Structure formats: C-alpha cells, structure tokens
Amino acid sequence: MDTAGNKSAKAEIAMIKVVAPQMACQVIDWAMQAHGGAGMCQDFPLAYFYTLARTLRFADGPDEVHRNAIAKLELGRHAPPPRG
C-alpha cells in the first residue's frame, strides 16, 4: 500500500475487514469461556469487550458486503477478456 496505493490492495483490505473482527470476537469468546460465569459478569471487562468487538463488525460494513467485494475482485481476475 505504501508503494502501489490502496487500490492495489483492495482485496487484501476487504479480507482483513472480515477476518480481524471475527478473530477478535473469537478470542474474546474463548477468554469468556475460560473465565466461566465470571466472563459474563462485570468483574471482568470481557462481556463489554465482546460487545465492542461485535459492534465493530458492523461499523466498517457488514461482513457480507466485504465478502461480495472479495468475490467480485477474484472473479474479475479470472474472467475472460471482454470481446468486442
């Protein structure tokens, strides 16, 4: 991105916008599981963190929007050249 610009990394940017927030939710969920019932109470900030992480998945656009963008980019890379 530093040398070629953001447009050259559109697919990678869309991919990370799907994977990173999902992984954050998963890691927080694992921590909540490890703490048992305490993971759901206000003694630990885990439930709050999960709420923030889950909200972030909507803030930058729903995952499905990014998945559609990835699919279009990938299909476009492998499409035959237009005739005409």
All heavy atoms as an XYZ file, in Angstrom:
635
protein
N       0.825     -1.182      0.000
C       0.000      0.000      0.000
C       0.873      1.250      0.000
O       0.469      2.252     -0.575
C      -0.933      0.001      1.205
C      -2.049     -1.005      1.106
S      -3.076     -1.200      2.579
C      -3.453      0.441      3.056
N       2.036      1.177      0.629
C       2.910      2.344      0.674
C       3.453      2.693     -0.703
O       3.614      3.860     -1.019
C       4.078      2.113      1.635
C       3.645      2.094      3.082
O       2.541      2.594      3.378
O       4.403      1.570      3.914
N       3.735      1.677     -1.511
C       4.333      1.951     -2.812
C       3.322      1.952     -3.950
O       3.433      2.737     -4.874
C       5.430      0.914     -3.119
O       4.859     -0.390     -3.081
C       6.568      1.019     -2.126
N       2.303      1.074     -3.898
C       1.354      0.952     -5.008
C       0.012      1.626     -4.727
O      -0.802      1.761     -5.629
C       1.141     -0.517     -5.339
N      -0.243      1.978     -3.494
C      -1.510      2.638     -3.158
C      -2.580      1.667     -2.679
O      -2.438      0.450     -2.798
N      -3.651      2.230     -2.152
C      -4.732      1.419     -1.576
C      -5.493      0.619     -2.616
O      -5.982     -0.462     -2.340
C      -5.704      2.306     -0.805
C      -5.092      2.874      0.457
O      -3.981      2.520      0.830
N      -5.809      3.770      1.104
N      -5.625      1.152     -3.835
C      -6.397      0.453     -4.858
C      -5.783     -0.895     -5.204
O      -6.501     -1.845     -5.504
C      -6.537      1.301     -6.109
C      -7.528      2.423     -5.949
C      -7.847      3.079     -7.267
C      -8.912      4.132     -7.037
N      -9.398      4.680     -8.283
N      -4.476     -1.000     -5.139
C      -3.822     -2.270     -5.460
C      -4.048     -3.315     -4.372
O      -3.859     -4.504     -4.614
C      -2.324     -2.065     -5.684
O      -1.712     -1.662     -4.479
N      -4.452     -2.880     -3.196
C      -4.659     -3.801     -2.077
C      -6.130     -3.930     -1.699
O      -6.446     -4.320     -0.579
C      -3.845     -3.329     -0.876
N      -7.034     -3.622     -2.647
C      -8.469     -3.659     -2.330
C      -8.908     -5.016     -1.793
O      -9.649     -5.082     -0.822
C      -9.306     -3.315     -3.567
C      -9.451     -1.851     -3.819
C     -10.576     -1.526     -4.776
C     -10.403     -2.169     -6.134
N     -11.344     -1.655     -7.136
N      -8.448     -6.088     -2.432
C      -8.861     -7.430     -1.994
C      -8.338     -7.725     -0.596
O      -9.083     -8.218      0.260
C      -8.365     -8.483     -2.984
N      -7.084     -7.423     -0.350
C      -6.490     -7.696      0.963
C      -7.157     -6.866      2.050
O      -7.369     -7.345      3.169
C      -4.983     -7.432      0.937
C      -4.187     -8.436      0.138
C      -4.192     -8.165     -1.367
O      -4.784     -7.136     -1.801
O      -3.624     -8.969     -2.104
N      -7.503     -5.627      1.742
C      -8.182     -4.767      2.714
C      -9.555     -5.343      3.046
O      -9.938     -5.427      4.219
C      -8.297     -3.325      2.186
C      -6.920     -2.674      2.118
C      -9.239     -2.494      3.053
C      -6.882     -1.366      1.361
N     -10.298     -5.769      2.027
C     -11.615     -6.374      2.268
C     -11.480     -7.652      3.086
O     -12.294     -7.916      3.981
C     -12.314     -6.653      0.940
N     -10.453     -8.442      2.793
C     -10.252     -9.698      3.530
C      -9.968     -9.441      5.008
O     -10.527    -10.102      5.876
C      -9.110    -10.497      2.904
C      -9.427    -11.067      1.564
S      -7.957    -11.875      0.870
C      -8.430    -12.012     -0.835
N      -9.112     -8.477      5.282
C      -8.764     -8.210      6.682
C      -9.945     -7.612      7.428
O     -10.096     -7.820      8.639
C      -7.498     -7.329      6.786
C      -6.867     -7.452      8.175
C      -7.802     -5.873      6.501
C      -6.271     -8.786      8.456
N     -10.829     -6.892      6.713
C     -12.010     -6.325      7.357
C     -13.014     -7.411      7.751
O     -13.884     -7.167      8.583
C     -12.679     -5.297      6.442
C     -11.909     -3.989      6.376
C     -12.615     -2.986      5.492
C     -11.882     -1.661      5.477
N     -12.619     -0.657      4.696
N     -12.884     -8.593      7.165
C     -13.722     -9.729      7.558
C     -13.039    -10.528      8.662
O     -13.631    -10.818      9.703
C     -14.030    -10.644      6.351
C     -14.737    -11.914      6.804
C     -14.872     -9.919      5.325
N     -11.779    -10.860      8.462
C     -11.076    -11.797      9.340
C     -10.721    -11.202     10.703
O     -10.931    -11.850     11.730
C      -9.813    -12.331      8.637
C      -8.988    -13.197      9.569
C     -10.193    -13.115      7.402
N     -10.197     -9.984     10.736
C      -9.722     -9.417     12.007
C     -10.838     -9.240     13.036
O     -10.687     -9.684     14.180
C      -8.995     -8.103     11.759
N     -11.980     -8.632     12.682
C     -13.043     -8.512     13.690
C     -13.619     -9.861     14.121
O     -13.950    -10.048     15.290
C     -14.114     -7.663     12.998
C     -13.389     -6.911     11.940
C     -12.305     -7.830     11.492
N     -13.704    -10.819     13.183
C     -14.180    -12.157     13.553
C     -13.233    -12.808     14.541
O     -13.664    -13.420     15.527
C     -14.309    -13.047     12.313
C     -15.534    -12.806     11.505
C     -15.626    -13.769     10.328
O     -14.673    -14.457      9.977
N     -16.790    -13.803      9.713
N     -11.933    -12.687     14.303
C     -10.948    -13.293     15.200
C     -10.968    -12.603     16.558
O     -10.836    -13.267     17.589
C      -9.554    -13.240     14.583
C      -8.501    -13.939     15.419
S      -8.886    -15.647     15.927
C      -9.072    -16.472     14.379
N     -11.151    -11.296     16.585
C     -11.241    -10.590     17.863
C     -12.417    -11.121     18.676
O     -12.276    -11.401     19.874
C     -11.387     -9.088     17.634
N     -13.573    -11.297     18.023
C     -14.743    -11.855     18.717
C     -14.453    -13.262     19.227
O     -14.829    -13.616     20.349
C     -15.967    -11.874     17.795
S     -16.746    -10.273     17.580
N     -13.775    -14.059     18.404
C     -13.477    -15.445     18.796
C     -12.532    -15.496     19.997
O     -12.755    -16.248     20.942
C     -12.848    -16.189     17.614
C     -12.569    -17.648     17.895
C     -13.837    -18.441     18.144
O     -14.743    -18.417     17.333
N     -13.908    -19.135     19.246
N     -11.503    -14.675     19.982
C     -10.533    -14.661     21.090
C     -11.206    -14.199     22.379
O     -10.990    -14.789     23.452
C      -9.322    -13.773     20.736
C      -8.442    -13.519     21.953
C      -8.523    -14.411     19.612
N     -12.024    -13.163     22.290
C     -12.738    -12.684     23.481
C     -13.697    -13.757     23.986
O     -13.814    -13.975     25.195
C     -13.466    -11.357     23.187
C     -12.446    -10.256     22.868
C     -14.332    -10.942     24.368
C     -13.052     -9.010     22.246
N     -14.371    -14.449     23.057
C     -15.271    -15.531     23.449
C     -14.509    -16.638     24.169
O     -14.980    -17.175     25.177
C     -16.001    -16.083     22.231
C     -17.018    -17.138     22.606
O     -18.003    -16.790     23.288
O     -16.823    -18.315     22.234
N     -13.318    -16.990     23.663
C     -12.504    -18.007     24.344
C     -12.139    -17.553     25.758
O     -12.166    -18.349     26.697
C     -11.234    -18.289     23.552
C     -11.429    -19.057     22.286
C     -12.449    -19.916     21.980
C     -10.593    -19.014     21.138
N     -12.289    -20.418     20.719
C     -11.158    -19.890     20.177
C      -9.421    -18.337     20.826
C     -10.576    -20.100     18.925
C      -8.855    -18.550     19.574
C      -9.427    -19.413     18.649
N     -11.792    -16.274     25.913
C     -11.446    -15.751     27.241
C     -12.660    -15.812     28.167
O     -12.533    -16.160     29.350
C     -10.934    -14.321     27.130
N     -13.839    -15.496     27.614
C     -15.058    -15.571     28.425
C     -15.315    -17.012     28.857
O     -15.694    -17.262     30.006
C     -16.251    -15.019     27.630
C     -16.181    -13.516     27.405
S     -17.404    -12.895     26.242
C     -18.888    -13.023     27.226
N     -15.103    -17.961     27.958
C     -15.284    -19.374     28.284
C     -14.303    -19.798     29.377
O     -14.666    -20.532     30.301
C     -15.069    -20.243     27.039
C     -16.145    -20.119     26.000
C     -17.426    -20.818     26.412
O     -17.405    -21.787     27.163
N     -18.538    -20.316     25.927
N     -13.062    -19.344     29.271
C     -12.040    -19.709     30.253
C     -12.384    -19.167     31.644
O     -12.061    -19.790     32.655
C     -10.674    -19.185     29.822
N     -13.059    -18.011     31.703
C     -13.433    -17.422     32.981
C     -14.767    -17.950     33.509
O     -15.174    -17.595     34.618
C     -13.512    -15.896     32.852
C     -12.180    -15.228     32.852
N     -11.374    -15.172     31.736
C     -11.509    -14.594     33.842
C     -10.270    -14.540     32.042
N     -10.315    -14.168     33.308
N     -15.446    -18.780     32.717
C     -16.720    -19.333     33.163
C     -17.748    -18.232     33.365
O     -17.827    -17.284     32.593
N     -18.527    -18.347     34.422
C     -19.565    -17.359     34.714
C     -19.004    -15.970     34.955
O     -19.668    -14.970     34.695
N     -17.766    -15.911     35.441
C     -17.151    -14.602     35.684
C     -16.927    -13.848     34.375
O     -16.877    -12.619     34.375
C     -15.819    -14.764     36.415
N     -16.820    -14.568     33.276
C     -16.637    -13.921     31.983
C     -17.845    -13.121     31.546
O     -17.743    -12.245     30.696
N     -18.993    -13.415     32.142
C     -20.222    -12.710     31.787
C     -20.575    -11.598     32.768
O     -21.464    -10.808     32.500
C     -21.398    -13.697     31.730
C     -21.264    -14.759     30.665
S     -21.239    -14.076     29.008
C     -22.889    -13.421     28.893
N     -19.880    -11.546     33.896
C     -20.235    -10.534     34.894
C     -19.376     -9.283     34.713
O     -18.485     -9.237     33.886
C     -20.089    -11.099     36.298
S     -18.383    -11.310     36.824
N     -19.643     -8.297     35.517
C     -18.922     -7.035     35.389
C     -17.624     -7.000     36.193
O     -16.953     -5.969     36.226
C     -19.834     -5.881     35.790
C     -20.982     -5.706     34.817
C     -21.874     -4.532     35.181
O     -21.666     -3.862     36.175
N     -22.880     -4.299     34.348
N     -17.246     -8.140     36.788
C     -15.961     -8.199     37.484
C     -14.798     -8.144     36.500
O     -13.700     -7.718     36.848
C     -15.858     -9.474     38.323
C     -16.810     -9.475     39.501
O     -17.312     -8.391     39.859
O     -17.068    -10.567     40.050
N     -15.038     -8.627     35.289
C     -14.048     -8.599     34.216
C     -14.664     -7.845     33.035
O     -15.869     -7.911     32.819
C     -13.677    -10.022     33.774
C     -13.046    -10.843     34.850
C     -13.804    -11.759     35.564
C     -11.707    -10.710     35.142
C     -13.229    -12.523     36.562
C     -11.125    -11.473     36.145
C     -11.880    -12.377     36.856
N     -13.851     -7.173     32.240
C     -14.417     -6.389     31.128
C     -14.691     -7.206     29.866
O     -14.964     -6.645     28.816
C     -13.322     -5.345     30.871
C     -12.062     -6.035     31.252
C     -12.438     -6.911     32.440
N     -14.663     -8.533     29.966
C     -14.764     -9.365     28.768
C     -16.096     -9.218     28.035
O     -16.121     -9.124     26.808
C     -14.517    -10.829     29.125
C     -13.105    -11.133     29.640
C     -13.032    -12.554     30.156
C     -12.086    -10.879     28.551
N     -17.195     -9.192     28.756
C     -18.502     -9.048     28.105
C     -18.585     -7.697     27.397
O     -19.109     -7.602     26.279
C     -19.631     -9.201     29.118
N     -18.040     -6.682     28.001
C     -18.014     -5.357     27.384
C     -17.142     -5.364     26.127
O     -17.510     -4.813     25.093
C     -17.516     -4.321     28.396
C     -17.389     -2.935     27.846
C     -18.514     -2.210     27.457
C     -16.145     -2.339     27.712
C     -18.396     -0.927     26.946
C     -16.016     -1.057     27.199
C     -17.142     -0.359     26.820
O     -17.025      0.906     26.304
N     -15.979     -6.011     26.228
C     -15.086     -6.107     25.072
C     -15.776     -6.841     23.925
O     -15.639     -6.465     22.767
C     -13.790     -6.822     25.428
C     -12.879     -6.051     26.341
C     -11.890     -6.704     27.043
C     -13.000     -4.675     26.512
C     -11.033     -6.017     27.882
C     -12.156     -3.976     27.348
C     -11.161     -4.646     28.039
N     -16.504     -7.902     24.254
C     -17.198     -8.662     23.212
C     -18.246     -7.775     22.525
O     -18.367     -7.788     21.302
C     -17.857     -9.915     23.776
C     -18.455    -10.774     22.687
C     -17.668    -11.701     22.008
C     -19.784    -10.638     22.304
C     -18.193    -12.471     20.980
C     -20.320    -11.399     21.276
C     -19.518    -12.322     20.626
O     -20.040    -13.061     19.605
N     -18.959     -7.009     23.312
C     -19.958     -6.099     22.742
C     -19.303     -5.093     21.805
O     -19.808     -4.835     20.707
C     -20.708     -5.351     23.863
O     -21.314     -6.310     24.731
C     -21.761     -4.425     23.312
N     -18.178     -4.552     22.201
C     -17.462     -3.598     21.349
C     -16.968     -4.265     20.072
O     -17.101     -3.703     18.974
C     -16.279     -2.992     22.102
C     -16.594     -2.066     23.267
C     -15.299     -1.617     23.942
C     -17.395     -0.869     22.807
N     -16.394     -5.450     20.204
C     -15.864     -6.152     19.033
C     -16.972     -6.539     18.062
O     -16.815     -6.425     16.845
C     -15.084     -7.390     19.470
N     -18.100     -6.970     18.605
C     -19.219     -7.363     17.741
C     -19.795     -6.146     17.031
O     -20.138     -6.206     15.850
C     -20.312     -8.053     18.577
C     -21.436     -8.621     17.762
C     -20.942     -9.770     16.901
N     -22.014    -10.338     16.120
C     -22.206    -10.106     14.819
N     -21.376     -9.328     14.171
N     -23.195    -10.661     14.175
N     -19.865     -5.023     17.717
C     -20.345     -3.785     17.105
C     -19.411     -3.328     15.999
O     -19.852     -2.835     14.960
C     -20.503     -2.686     18.172
O     -21.379     -3.161     19.192
C     -21.051     -1.408     17.584
N     -18.112     -3.508     16.191
C     -17.128     -3.112     15.189
C     -17.334     -3.854     13.870
O     -17.054     -3.316     12.804
C     -15.714     -3.370     15.717
C     -14.559     -2.955     14.804
C     -14.616     -1.454     14.549
C     -13.245     -3.357     15.414
N     -17.875     -5.065     13.945
C     -18.115     -5.832     12.720
C     -19.172     -5.174     11.838
O     -19.252     -5.457     10.651
C     -18.518     -7.260     13.054
C     -17.337     -8.062     13.590
C     -17.695     -9.457     13.976
N     -18.167    -10.234     12.832
C     -18.657    -11.457     12.932
N     -18.741    -12.029     14.120
N     -19.061    -12.100     11.875
N     -19.983     -4.303     12.396
C     -20.975     -3.564     11.608
C     -20.491     -2.170     11.254
O     -20.939     -1.586     10.273
C     -22.296     -3.446     12.374
C     -22.981     -4.756     12.554
C     -22.926     -5.418     13.765
C     -23.671     -5.341     11.513
C     -23.552     -6.637     13.932
C     -24.295     -6.562     11.667
C     -24.237     -7.205     12.880
N     -19.607     -1.609     12.056
C     -19.185     -0.220     11.885
C     -18.511      0.018     10.537
O     -18.707      1.063      9.922
C     -18.253      0.180     13.016
N     -17.726     -0.917     10.073
C     -16.998     -0.743      8.818
C     -17.692     -1.470      7.671
O     -17.108     -1.728      6.643
C     -15.565     -1.247      8.980
C     -14.656     -0.669      7.912
O     -14.994      0.395      7.360
O     -13.620     -1.275      7.620
N     -18.947     -1.815      7.877
C     -19.712     -2.520      6.860
C     -19.869     -3.982      7.249
O     -18.946     -4.581      7.798
N     -21.025     -4.548      6.984
C     -21.259     -5.950      7.328
C     -20.288     -6.877      6.590
O     -19.827     -6.572      5.493
C     -22.698     -6.198      6.874
C     -23.318     -4.855      6.760
C     -22.209     -3.908      6.431
N     -19.990     -8.007      7.197
C     -19.073     -8.981      6.601
C     -19.502     -9.370      5.187
O     -18.664     -9.546      4.303
C     -19.000    -10.253      7.462
C     -18.341    -10.006      8.806
O     -17.715     -8.944      8.993
O     -18.459    -10.897      9.670
N     -20.800     -9.493      4.976
C     -21.294     -9.941      3.677
C     -20.943     -8.945      2.571
O     -20.657     -9.346      1.440
C     -22.811    -10.170      3.729
C     -23.322    -11.003      2.600
C     -22.722    -12.402      2.554
O     -22.407    -12.974      3.613
O     -22.566    -12.919      1.431
N     -20.925     -7.670      2.879
C     -20.545     -6.657      1.893
C     -19.084     -6.855      1.486
O     -18.737     -6.811      0.299
C     -20.774     -5.232      2.456
C     -20.178     -4.171      1.548
C     -22.248     -4.993      2.687
N     -18.227     -7.095      2.463
C     -16.809     -7.313      2.171
C     -16.603     -8.630      1.422
O     -15.776     -8.707      0.510
C     -15.986     -7.280      3.454
C     -16.048     -5.960      4.152
N     -15.627     -4.781      3.576
C     -16.500     -5.623      5.371
C     -15.810     -3.792      4.405
N     -16.349     -4.275      5.515
N     -17.344     -9.670      1.789
C     -17.241    -10.952      1.077
C     -17.660    -10.792     -0.388
O     -17.043    -11.378     -1.278
C     -18.095    -12.009      1.759
C     -17.511    -12.517      3.035
C     -18.290    -13.731      3.529
N     -17.815    -14.125      4.822
C     -18.493    -13.960      5.952
N     -19.698    -13.436      5.943
N     -17.974    -14.337      7.092
N     -18.712    -10.026     -0.635
C     -19.146     -9.777     -2.015
C     -18.067     -9.026     -2.788
O     -17.814     -9.327     -3.957
C     -20.456     -9.009     -2.046
C     -21.646     -9.868     -1.705
O     -21.603    -11.091     -1.817
N     -22.720     -9.236     -1.268
N     -17.436     -8.048     -2.156
C     -16.364     -7.301     -2.815
C     -15.196     -8.224     -3.153
O     -14.629     -8.142     -4.259
C     -15.894     -6.152     -1.915
N     -14.843     -9.106     -2.231
C     -13.759    -10.067     -2.474
C     -14.125    -10.975     -3.645
O     -13.302    -11.208     -4.548
C     -13.471    -10.907     -1.210
C     -12.939    -10.021     -0.095
C     -12.488    -12.029     -1.522
C     -13.000    -10.664      1.285
N     -15.353    -11.471     -3.658
C     -15.791    -12.371     -4.730
C     -15.733    -11.672     -6.081
O     -15.230    -12.247     -7.065
C     -17.208    -12.863     -4.453
N     -16.189    -10.440     -6.153
C     -16.153     -9.702     -7.426
C     -14.723     -9.486     -7.894
O     -14.413     -9.634     -9.088
C     -16.862     -8.364     -7.281
C     -18.362     -8.478     -7.205
C     -19.014     -7.120     -7.015
C     -20.509     -7.270     -6.809
N     -21.156     -5.986     -6.515
N     -13.850     -9.131     -6.975
C     -12.447     -8.923     -7.350
C     -11.802    -10.211     -7.835
O     -11.083    -10.223     -8.840
C     -11.669     -8.346     -6.160
C     -12.013     -6.909     -5.777
C     -11.422     -6.561     -4.416
C     -11.500     -5.951     -6.840
N     -12.053    -11.301     -7.131
C     -11.451    -12.578     -7.513
C     -12.028    -13.097     -8.828
O     -11.287    -13.585     -9.677
C     -11.642    -13.618     -6.410
C     -10.814    -13.337     -5.172
C      -9.314    -13.317     -5.456
O      -8.809    -14.228     -6.143
O      -8.649    -12.375     -5.007
N     -13.334    -12.988     -9.006
C     -13.943    -13.428    -10.264
C     -13.455    -12.561    -11.426
O     -13.218    -13.070    -12.527
C     -15.465    -13.395    -10.165
C     -16.085    -14.463     -9.267
C     -17.576    -14.213     -9.097
C     -15.832    -15.852     -9.822
N     -13.291    -11.284    -11.163
C     -12.781    -10.385    -12.198
C     -11.370    -10.722    -12.621
O     -11.007    -10.573    -13.797
N     -10.566    -11.191    -11.708
C      -9.182    -11.576    -12.036
C      -9.133    -12.782    -12.948
O      -8.182    -12.960    -13.701
C      -8.409    -11.892    -10.760
C      -8.026    -10.673     -9.970
C      -7.240    -11.001     -8.721
N      -6.445    -12.206     -8.852
C      -5.846    -12.826     -7.845
N      -5.973    -12.341     -6.634
N      -5.135    -13.904     -8.028
N     -10.145    -13.646    -12.869
C     -10.132    -14.888    -13.620
C     -11.121    -14.909    -14.771
O     -11.282    -15.927    -15.425
C     -10.410    -16.061    -12.668
C      -9.409    -16.150    -11.560
N      -8.110    -16.561    -11.760
C      -9.501    -15.837    -10.244
C      -7.458    -16.522    -10.616
N      -8.269    -16.083     -9.673
N     -11.776    -13.807    -15.020
C     -12.765    -13.730    -16.104
C     -12.045    -13.611    -17.450
O     -10.961    -13.009    -17.528
C     -13.684    -12.535    -15.895
N     -12.645    -14.161    -18.483
C     -12.021    -13.999    -19.808
C     -12.099    -12.531    -20.239
O     -12.996    -11.801    -19.817
C     -12.875    -14.887    -20.708
C     -14.162    -15.066    -19.997
C     -13.857    -14.943    -18.527
N     -11.177    -12.102    -21.074
C     -11.213    -10.698    -21.523
C     -12.480    -10.437    -22.333
O     -12.973    -11.322    -23.013
C      -9.967    -10.565    -22.377
C      -9.488    -11.939    -22.654
C     -10.080    -12.853    -21.638
N     -13.003     -9.230    -22.252
C     -14.247     -8.918    -22.989
C     -13.991     -8.947    -24.501
O     -12.915     -8.589    -24.969
C     -14.607     -7.521    -22.513
C     -13.370     -6.955    -21.931
C     -12.524     -8.102    -21.482
N     -15.001     -9.401    -25.222
C     -14.901     -9.440    -26.684
C     -15.425     -8.130    -27.246
O     -16.306     -7.501    -26.676
C     -15.740    -10.573    -27.256
C     -15.219    -11.932    -26.888
C     -16.001    -12.946    -27.646
N     -16.362    -14.042    -26.745
C     -17.038    -15.073    -27.124
N     -17.493    -15.178    -28.339
N     -17.308    -16.031    -26.263
N     -14.919     -7.785    -28.369
C     -15.533     -6.625    -28.963
C     -14.630     -5.801    -29.692
O     -14.426     -4.866    -30.123
